[in-house]
């Protein structure tokens, strides 16, 4: 991946050189499809379309991009666009299929398995997030053109606010636990996390399930209002 | 990777911008071995889409400073005063800038910096427009000379105004070699502009 520098690709794209398009595709197409499918669990057809949209956005906005710190700036910019596109797809899925699915919990041993209350709490957060998306969507549909722009902005912040509890609960963990949960949720390898946290890979693997359990307990304790909410039809 | 409930919650918070991995995830993507096999026709189709998008982007990009200012004024229905007072030039200079009849070398660095800030332009983008504008302004007298010869021969069928527009566009698009001294002055302006705006503009 590092054979061609990002600066070369950016220069080629900015000067209209078509070679830049081929290099961009070779560098990112398979890689981002992988992320969309394996990390965010999107169907492969959706993932392919999403990655096309990401790379099209990169090409269309290339003139607004500038290096500030180093060659890696371009990669961070592409991943930011990718993140925003995945978020849009996830929000769309929340409106259509729903995000509460049959989660796999094979990694948890019996003594670490989630209790009914803990499942309710996590499901309730996802449900509130879905409802906020639906509300925001209907506010935009009903609004008039001038007002809808404002409604969309307000809707986005309301939707995001439904996840504040997650950020808040993470803050209550120890730093290394927080790093472990955040990084593993995005499939960052244990080797990398070990370097960031000064813990061994073996320790991190053992602790991961326990930290997850601890995180859910914190959510259940600090957000008791989320318990006992049966799913409402929306 | 398993589709697990806590991972899902944390992913949602990351997607909505509540949390960050401080670059750890972005670095991990670079290092991963890809598992997806992209079919050659899928790769080729995407490259084709990107190439047409790139061509459209290029066609939409103003070539010269004048084209940029004219586009800005018409697109946002602004009066010229609203622009020249903000970038700090007189009305006459502004008009010459819009018509690409003044060399960018005669415009102060401060004006270019204000223009970058006002339009949220990238320095590279503006530098390219400055280069093309200077080229156009520099070579235009030669073009005028040629046109004057045709005019003096009273070739009425020759629409000089249309010709001038066409030649102007051609000069703006061409990559012509400027005389050494001119090129040095232009390089100096662009380098100084880039140095002075480093870190102060947004992408």
Interface residues (C-beta under 8 A of the other chain):
Chain A: X1 X2 X13 X14 X16 X18 X20 X21 X22 X24 X25 X26 X29 X30 X31 X32 X33 X34 X35 X37 X38 X39 X40 X41 X44 X48 X52 X55 X56 X59 X60 X62 X63 X64 X65 X66 X68 X72 X75 X76 X77 X79 X83 X86 X87 X90 X99 X101 X103 X104 X105 X106 X107 X114 X119 X122 X123 X125 X126 X129 X159 X160 X163 X164 X166 X167 X170 X179 X181 X182 X183 X184 X185 X186 X187 X188 X189 X192 X193 X196 X212 X215 X216
Chain B: X1 X2 X3 X4 X5 X6 X7 X8 X9 X10 X11 X12 X13 X14 X15 X16 X17 X18 X19 X20 X21 X23 X24 X25 X26 X27 X28 X29 X30 X31 X32 X34 X35 X36 X37 X38 X42 X43 X46 X47 X49 X50 X51 X53 X54 X55 X56 X57 X58 X61 X120 X122 X123 X124 X125 X199 X201 X203
